[in-house]
Amino acid sequence: MSFIILILIIILLYATLTKYGSIYKVLFMTALVISMTAAFLIYGMNVFGKSDTLIILNTEMNRTVFIHACIIWSAADLFVILKIFKNYRKYTVVNS
């Protein structure tokens, strides 16, 4: 599971730091970021439908902690998406 979290962090860093020359690349990265969060949310909801705890990296999470983790993750996604659009806007202004 820690490998998956490492991949998530690398993808978010790449999305934040790269230059976007095409709106299609912007839309793809935005969809990728949102889909990762949605997958975690759906997985958590499925687990909580069967039990009262979610275990990630040998750490038990109850529903309250899961909800807070999803809120924080969504806020980070919002920051990354805003940075993606800002990088795209800067790239188009410089190269126009």
C-alpha positions in Angstrom: 0.0 0.0 0.0 2.9 2.4 0.7 3.9 2.0 -3.0 0.5 3.2 -4.1 0.8 6.3 -1.9 4.3 7.0 -3.3 2.9 6.8 -6.8 0.0 9.1 -5.9 2.5 11.7 -4.5 4.7 11.4 -7.6 1.7 11.9 -9.9 0.5 15.0 -7.9 4.0 16.5 -7.9 4.3 15.9 -11.7 0.9 17.4 -12.3 1.9 20.5 -10.2 5.3 21.1 -11.7 4.9 20.3 -15.4 4.2 22.8 -18.2 1.0 22.3 -20.2 1.0 23.3 -23.8 -2.3 21.7 -24.7 -5.8 21.9 -23.2 -6.1 18.1 -23.7 -3.2 17.5 -21.4 -4.7 19.8 -18.8 -8.0 18.0 -19.1 -6.3 14.5 -18.9 -4.3 15.4 -15.8 -7.4 17.0 -14.1 -9.4 13.9 -14.8 -6.6 11.7 -13.5 -6.3 13.7 -10.2 -10.1 13.6 -9.7 -10.4 9.9 -10.6 -7.8 8.9 -8.0 -9.7 10.7 -5.3 -13.0 9.2 -6.5 -11.5 5.7 -6.5 -10.3 6.1 -2.9 -13.7 7.5 -1.9 -15.6 4.6 -3.6 -13.2 2.0 -2.1 -13.7 3.5 1.4 -17.5 3.6 1.0 -17.5 -0.1 -0.1 -15.3 -1.1 2.9 -17.5 0.9 5.4 -20.6 -0.8 3.9 -19.2 -4.1 5.2 -17.4 -3.1 8.4 -16.8 -0.1 10.7 -13.1 0.3 10.1 -10.8 0.8 7.1 -7.2 -0.4 7.5 -4.5 1.4 5.5 -0.8 0.8 6.1 -1.6 -1.1 9.4 -3.6 1.9 10.6 -7.2 1.6 11.4 -9.5 4.4 10.2 -13.0 5.0 11.4 -15.6 6.8 9.4 -14.8 10.2 10.9 -11.1 9.9 10.1 -11.9 8.7 6.6 -14.2 11.7 6.0 -11.5 14.1 7.2 -8.9 12.3 5.0 -11.1 12.7 2.0 -11.7 16.4 2.7 -8.0 17.0 3.0 -7.3 15.0 -0.1 -9.9 16.9 -2.0 -8.5 20.2 -0.9 -5.0 19.1 -2.1 -6.6 18.1 -5.4 -8.2 21.5 -5.7 -4.8 23.1 -5.1 -3.2 20.8 -7.8 -6.0 21.5 -10.3 -5.7 25.3 -9.8 -1.9 25.0 -10.2 -2.4 22.9 -13.4 -4.6 25.7 -14.9 -2.2 28.4 -13.7 0.7 26.6 -15.4 -1.3 26.2 -18.6 -2.3 29.9 -18.6 1.3 31.0 -18.0 2.5 28.7 -20.9 0.0 30.1 -23.3 0.7 33.7 -22.4 4.4 33.3 -22.8 4.2 31.3 -26.1 1.5 33.4 -27.8 
